[in-house]
Amino acid sequence: MRKSVVFFLCLLIGIQSFSQRQQDSLKTKHSPKLAATFSAVLPGLGQAYNKKYWKIPIVYAGIGTLAYLSIRNNNYYQDFKTAYKNLYDTNPNGYYYMYNTSFTLSGLEAGKNYYRRYRDMYAIFTVGVYVLNIVDAAVDGYLYDFDISDDLSLKIQPEFMPIAQNNSWGAGVKICLSIQK
């Protein structure tokens, strides 16, 4: 009788631990890799996966604004490049009228270089915001399950402790950090 009760208890504990392992394996962990992949495929999708919806407009505003500035500067660059080529081919010492202003050959070259520089800079910034979007999704994915609750307490109190070498007592400070779950 005693062996059958022990066997029954062991069987019950085994079934309970097996079912607990099954429940733990059914729980899906939040994947930072998946969040980063989502953001790489479609910017802002990783933030949605991480449930940080307020970041999505920031991502699109950053990428959209910088892409717009890059395209705008490219259009100006193309205008100045075409004007420079036309003036150089027809009359290098003359003037070219564009945007209600007259430009010399050196002015057109300066404008062309200016807009090419800013076109390239804004294109690099656009790629930078895109990469930052991916990094942000990955970091938020890692910190998704991080507990930021207020269940944290720090107690500082005086403490008297025995000193083993000379059988006396010493005064000190005891610091206890408690993390509640």
N, C-alpha and C positions, 0 to 999 in steps of 0.2 A: 504494500500500500504506500509506504513512504517513498519508494523509488518511482512509483507512478505519479505521485504528487510533484516530486522534483522534476520529473520528465515533462509533466504538463506545464509547470511554471517556466522551464527552459524553452519549451515550444512556444508559449505565449510571448515571452520576451523576444525570442527570435523573430516571430511574425511581426511584432510591433516594430522592431528595428528595421526589418525588411520593408515594411510599408512606409516607414519614415524616410528611408533611402529612396524609395520610389517617388515619394512626394517631393523630396529635394531635387531629384533629377528632372521632375516635370517642371519645376520652376526655371524659367529662362533667365539667364543673367543678361544684364544690359551690356551690349557690345560696343566698345569705343571704335573698334575697327569698322563695324557696320555703319556707325554714325559718320565716320570719316569718308567711307565709300559713298554713302548717300550724298554727302556734301560735295564730293568730287564730281558725281554724276549730275546733280542739280543743286546749285548753291542754295543754301537755306533748308534743304531737306534733312540734313543731319541735325540742325537745330530743332526742326519739328520732331524728329525721332527722339531727341533728348528732352522734349517738352519745354523748350525755351523759345516759345513762339514770338516773344517780343524782340528777339534778335533778327528775325527774318526781314523785316523792313529795313533794318540797318544794313544788312548784307546787300540787299538789292539797291538801296540808295547809294551805297559806296561804289558798288560795281557799275551801276547805271550812270552815275555822275561822272566817274572817271572814264568810262567808255565813251560817253557823250563828248567830253572834253578832248579825248584822243581823236575822235572822228572829226570834230570841229577844227582842231588844229591841223589835221591831215588835209581837210578841204582847203584851208588857207595856204598850207604848204604847196598843194597842187596848183593853186591860183598863182602864187608867187613864182613857182618853178616854170609854169607856162609863160608868164609875163617876162621872166628873165630870158627864157629861150627866144621869145618873139623879139624882144628889144635887142638882144645880142645879134640875132640874125639880120635884122633890118637896119637899125641905127644905134650902134653902141654908145654914141655921145648924146643921144636924144633923151626924151622923157617918155614914160609910159603912164597913162592915166588909168587908175584903178581905185575903187572905193572912195571916190571924190577927192583923190589926192594924186599928185604927180610924183613919180618915182624915177630916180636915175638907176643906172645899172648896179651901182654899189648899194643903193637903197633896196632894190629888189633882191639882191644877194643876201643882204642882212635880214630882210624879212623872211626869205626862204630858210635861212639857217635858224632863225628864231623859232618859226613854227615847226620845223623838223625836230628841233631839240625838245620842245614842249609836247609834240606828238609822241615822241619816243618815251619821254618821262611819264606821261599819263598812261601810256600803254603798259609800262613797267609797274606803275602803281596799281593799275587794274588787275594785273596778274598777282601782285602782292596781296590785294584784298581778297582775291579768290583763294590764294593759298592760306591766308589768315582765317578765312571761313572754314577751311578743312581742318586746320589746327584747332580752332575753337570748338568745332564739333567733336574732335577726338578728346580734347581735354575735358569738355563737359560730359562726354561719355564715361571717362574714367572717374569723374567726380559725381556721377549720377546717384549712386547709392551712399554717398558720403553723408553722415549724420551731422546736421547743423542745429540740432535741437538745443533747448535751453537747459537740458538735464545735465548740467556740468556744475560741480561745486568745488570750491577750494577753501579748505579750512586751515588756518594758521593758529596754533595754540602753543602755550608753553608746555614743556615736558621735563619731567625729572627722570633721569636714567641712571641705573647702577653702573659704576665703574669697576670692572672686575679686578684690576691690578691692585687697588688699595682698599677694597671693600667700602667704598663711599658712594655718595650720590653726586651727580652733576646736573646742572641746569642746561637746557637747550630749547630749540624751537622745533616743533613737529609740524610738517606741512603734508596735508592729505589732499590728494586730487581724486575726486570721485566722479566716475562717468556712469550715469544711469542709463539703462536701456529700457 
